[in-house]
Amino acid sequence: MITKLLGRVFSGRLFDGGKPKVIPLAEHGISRERIGSCALRTCEALQESGFKAFVVGGAVRDLILGRDPKDFDVATDATPEEVRGIFRRSRIIGRRFRIVHVLCGRDLVEVTTFRGPAVEADAAQQVEDEHGRLLRDNVWGDQAQDAARRDFTINALFYDPAKQEVWDYHGGVADLKRRRLRMIGEPEQRYREDPVRMLRAVRFAASCGLEVDGPTRKPVKPLSKLLANVPAARLFDEMLKLLLSGHAAECVKRLRKEGLHHGMLPLLDVILEQPLGERFVMLALKNTDARIREGKSVSPAFLFAALLWHEVLAEWNKAQARGVPPVPALHDAMDAVIERQTEQLAIPRRYTSDMKDLWLMQPRFEQRAGQRPFRLLEQPRFRAAYDFLLLRCESGEADKALGDWWTSFQDADAEGRTAMLVADSGPAKKRRKRRRRKPAAAASAES
């Protein structure tokens, strides 16, 4: 059904001279009722104030593919200050490119101003680094220029809710029909302007089931080292989108295929070369994908803990081989891995704290004697740590019997749990002899 629809929509040719192919409702079938209410109100308010306003980018792409967009972005010819003046509940954010967040209750719509060609920017507005990456880019333009500035043809689509029309400047709809991902402009230059586009190419190709066309793909491997120049916080945001796309397993496969995995995460450099590590990572990613597709919540901390676990294991074993006791060795390993990783990806502290908790609880699952299993059950993050243990068991890294024991232990009653306890085979702990204090009177007499 979707294929037939796309065939009707893309039977025409793209107009030249910067003019779009305007596709009416009768051909594309996307009614305004499918647009989020906040995006609709935002477009209406801008148009009533005399400005152009379109739902743009990924939302239009997903609607054409028959999907429900996660969010709706709006593009307009109003400047950020003019947008801010129209909407009381709004704020301007961003440095490299200023945008406006418009709030409608709990909903948020991102409003961007049409951009113009970067070559027309003066030194005060645009700055490039030595590799060609744009550092600031607040250059306003018209709609055709804005379409040309977008990365891929499938993202240069505009939807007018008032007329219910799709405006296509670069044949993005035809590319969706052909299942092709194509860069707008000269690919090498566009990647140099923003190396993150290489990661976006992988994400869009995997999540939309597209093949990257030859010219778009060719410069990726030679330019992959440019990702080292991207700010760590921005790289983390893009990596998180990739891993939470619902197609993380396929994304990681494509990262390796395109040579983009080196330096991004230690696990992608080393772990995927080891059968046991690769199995663990791919299980974690596939479980994450399944949860996202089922509409269940996903913890980024759990995901990153799984991705970096085998790197922590390697460091932990090295520290113990040097004679460091197990628990301090694990702390040293966690700190070393996180410190090394945050040089490339700025993983927020709220995540790294949870990651450490999950890692520290893993050795405690081995302790099944006395009161220790009961105390572990009471930990706030026990459930997440238990799920992490099951992943380890499924991958073959931990004994399956250990996971089965904890599954049964949770479900048992108090008497059953007591019966399941394992005899403590560890060395008996020596109790410190407490020195007896002399009575105060005796102490004063001696002095």
N, C-alpha and C positions, 0 to 999 in steps of 0.2 A: 504493500500500500504506500509506504513512504517512498519507495523507489519510483513508483508511478507518479507520485506527487512531484518529486524532484525532477523527473523527466519533463513534466509540463512546465515547471518553474524555469528550468534552464534551457529550454529549447531556443530562446532568443540569444542574440549576441550582445556583448558588452559594448556600449557606446564609447567612442574615442573623445579626446579633447577634455578629459576630466569630468565628463558627464556620466552620471550613473545609469544603470539599467533599473528602472523603477518597476517593481513587481507588485501588482494589485492583489487585494485580498482573495479574489476569485482564483488566483493561481497559487499563492503560497499557503492560504488557509489558516493563517495565524490571526485570530481575532484578539481584540484588545482585552477581552476577558481573561486571557492567559497571561497578561502582564500584571506584575505585583501592584497592589493598590498604592503603595508609597511612590513607586516609579511613575504610575499614571498621574497622580496628583502633582508630582514634581514637574512632569512634562507640561501638564495643563497650566500650571502657574507660570512657568517660563514663557509659554506661547501666548498666554493672556497678557503678559508684560511686553510683548512684541519681539521676543527672541525665538530662534529656532531651538527645538529640543527633540532628541531622538533617544530611544533605548538602543544601546550600542553593544557591539562586541560579542562576548561569550554567551550572553542571554539569547541573542538573535540566532547565533550558531546552534545552540541547544534546542531552541524551539523548532528550527528547520529540521533537525535530526529527530524530532518527536520526543524530546526529553523535557523534563521540568527543570528550569534553571534554578541554581542555588541562590542566586542574587541577580539584581538588575542594576546596571550602570546607565547613566544618562550623559549624553554629550550635547553641548550647546554652544552658541556663538556669544553667550554672555560671559564676561570676565568673572573671575572668582569673587571680586568685590561686588559686582552687580548681582551675582547669585546670592551672596551673603545678605545683600540688602532686601531681597525678595522673601527669604525664609528666615523667620525669627529663630527657629531651632536649627541652627546650622553653624559650622565652623570650618575655617580654612586650615588645611594641613599640608605638609610636604615642603621640601626644599628644591629637589631636582625638578619637580614639576608640581605646581600647586594645584590642589583639588579642593572640593567642598563636600563635606559630609552633611547631608540633609536628613534630619530625624523626623520620623512619623511614629509617635508612640515608641515602641521598642524596635521598629524597623529603621533601617538606615540605607540611604541611596547615595552612591558616590557620583558626584557631578563633575565632569571635566570640561574645560574650555577647548574648542577646536584649536589644534596646533598647526603652526606653519613650518616651512622648511628650515632646518637647523642652519643651513648655510647663510640665511639672511639675518641670523642673530648677531648682535654686536658683542664685544668682549665682556660687557657688563652682564649680559643675559646668558651667554653660553660659554662654558669652559670645557675643553677636552683634556684628557690626560695624554701621556706620550704614546699610548696604544690606540687612541682614537675614541676612548669611552667618554660619553657625554656625562659631565658632572652636574651641570645645570642646564635647563632646557625650557624656560618659560617664554616661548615664542608663540604668540597667538596667530591664527590663520583662519581660512575658511574651511568649509566641510570637505571639499575635494582634497585640500592639502592635508587635512586631518586624516582622511582615509589613507592617503599615501604614506603617512608617517607611522601607521600601525604596522605590527610585525608581519602577520600572515594574512593571506587573502580571506581566510575563513573568519577572521576577527574584524575585518573592515566592512561589516554589515550594519546598516542603520534601519531602525524600525520607527515609523511615525505612528504613534497611537491614535492621533486625530484622524488621519486618512487611512490608517491600517495598511500602509505600504512598506515594502522592504526596498531600501536603496542599496544597490550593489555596485561599487566603483571598480573592483578589480577581479571580478569573476569568482568571488568566494563561494557563491552558491554552486557554480559549476564544479569547483574543486571538491565541494562536499559530495556532490553526486558521484564524482570519479574516485572518491576516497583518497584524495591527494592533499598533502600539506605543502604549501608553496609560499616562499618568502616574497614580500613586496619589495621591489628594488633589488639592488646588487647585494647578494647574501653576505659576502665577506665584509663589506662596509657596514651592513646592518648589525652583524655579530660584533664587530669592533666597537660600534656605538654603544651596544649593550650586550655583553657576553652572556647574560642570563637568558637571552633568547635561545641559546643552545639547549638549555634545560627545558625551556617552555616548548621547544620543538618536540622533545622527547615526551613530555607530559601530554601535549595535545594529540600526538600520533598514537600514544598508547590508550588514552581515555576515549578518543573518538574513533579508534580503529582505522587510522589513516596511514598511508605510506609517505615518507618524506621524499619529495621529488629530487632528482639527481643534483641540480644546481644548488638547491637549498642544503643538501646533505654534504656536498663535497668539501666545503671549508671547515666543517665542524672539528674533525680530528686535528688538523694543523693549528687551529685556533683555541683548542681546549685549554691551554695553559693560561689564557686570558681570564679564566674564572678566578684565578688566584688574586686578581686585582679588584674583584668585586667586594664591597664591604661585607663583613661576616654576618651582620644582622640581616641584610637583604638576601644573602645566599641562604640563610636559615629559613627565611619566610618562603622562598621559592622551593626549597627542599621539602618543607613541611607540606606545601600544596601538592607536591609530587607524591609524597608518601601517603597522603590522606585523600588521594584522588579516587580511591576505589579500584585503582589499577596499579598499585604500587609494585607488585611482583613483575608485571610486564614492563613497567618503567625502569626498574633496576636492570632487567635483561637488556633493555635498549640503551641504558647508560653504558653498560659494558660494551655493547655492540658498536657504539659511536665513540668509545674511548674517553667518555666523560667521567668515569668513576674514579680515576686516580686523584688522590688528594681530597676528595669530597668527604668521605668517611673512611677511617682506617679499615673498617670491615670490608669495604668495597675494593680496597687494594689487596688485602691479605686473606680475609676470611672466605671470600668467594672462590679462592684457589684451593680451599681445603674441603673435601667432601662433607665432613661432619659439620663444619661451620656453615657451608652453603646450605645444607639441608635445614639447619636451625633458622637461618635468616629467611629463607624462602617460606618456611612454615609460618614464621611470624608475620611476614608480609601478606601471605594468602589468608591467614586468619583475620588480619586487619581489613583486607579487601572485602571479605565475606561479611564482617560486622557492618561496614559502611553501606554495603548494598542492601543489607537487611534493616537499615535505619537505626542501628544500635550505636551507642556512644563509643568513642575510641579515645584512649589516653595517649597523647603524644609522648609523655614520659615513659609509658610502658613500651611504646614502639622503639624509642631511641635506646632504652635500656636493653631491649632484645638485639638491636642492631650492633650495639657496642659490647655485648656480653663476652664474646669470644676474644675480643681484644683485652678486656679486663682479665679473663682467665689466663691469657698468655703472660700478662704482666704479673699476675698473682703467683703463678708457678715460678717465674724468674725470681721474685722476691723471696719466696720460701726456699728456693735453691741456694740463695745467699745466706740462709740461716735466720731469716726474719720469721717470727712466730706467725701462725696463720691469720689471726685477726688483724694485727698491725700490717701484715703483708697485703691483705685485701684492701685496707684503707689506702695504703700507698699506691696500689694498682689503680684504684678508682680515681684518685687524685691525678695520677699521671695521665690516664686516658682522657679524662675530661679536660685537663689543661691543654693537652695536645689537640684535642678536637675543637675546642673553642677558639683556637687560633684561626680555624677555617670557617667553622659554623658557630655563630654566637648563640649557643643553646641557653635560653633563659635560666636563671638560678632556680626558679620555681619548678622547672623540669628536672634539673640536675639533682636537686634535693630528693625528689621522689625516686629518681633512678638509683641513687645510692641506697635508699631504703630497700628497694627491691633486690638489689645485689647483696646487701648485707644479710638479708633474711634467707638467702639460698643455703648457706652452710648450716643454718639452724634447722633446716628440714631433716638433716641427718641425725639430729639429737631427738631420740624418741624414748628417752628414759626420764623418770622422775616427773617434776612439775614443768619441765621445759616445753613439752608439746602444748600443755594447757596455756602457758604464758604466750606462746607463739600465736595460738588461736585468737587471743585477745588483742593482737596488734591491729591498728586501724587499716593497714594496707595488707592484711593477711590474704584476702581474696585475690588481689592482684599478684602477690608473690606466689600464691598457690598456682594460679594460671600460668605464671612464668615457669614454675617447676614442671608443670605438665608439658609445656613446650620442650623443655630440656629432655624430658622422658621420651616424648614422641620422636625427637630427632636422634635419639640414641646416645646422647651425651650423659644422661643420668639413668639410673636403673629404673625400669618401669615399675618394679615392685615398690619402690619408694613412693611414686605417685599414687599407686593403688592403696598403699597403707594410709596416706593422708586423706584420700577420698573417703575411705571407710571410717577413719577416725573422726572426721567431721560429722558424719551421719549417725554415729553411735551415741547411745545414751551414756550417762556418767559411769555406770557400772561397766559397760562395754568398753569405754575408753580406757578405764583402769586396767582391764584385762588385756588390752592390746599393747600396753607399754612394754618396751624392750628392756632387758636387763642392761644396766650401765656397765659396759666393758672397759671404760676408760680408767686410767690410774686414779686412785683415791687422792682427793685433794688434802693437802696438809693444812691443818688449822693453825693459824698463828696463835701463839701463846700470849695471852694478854698479861701484861705486867700489872701486878697488884699495886694499887696506889697506897702509899702510906697515909695513915690518918693525919689530918691537918695538925692536930696537937703534937704528934710525934715529930712531924716535919719541922714545926716551929721550935721544938725543944732542941733538935739537932743543930739548928742554925744558931 
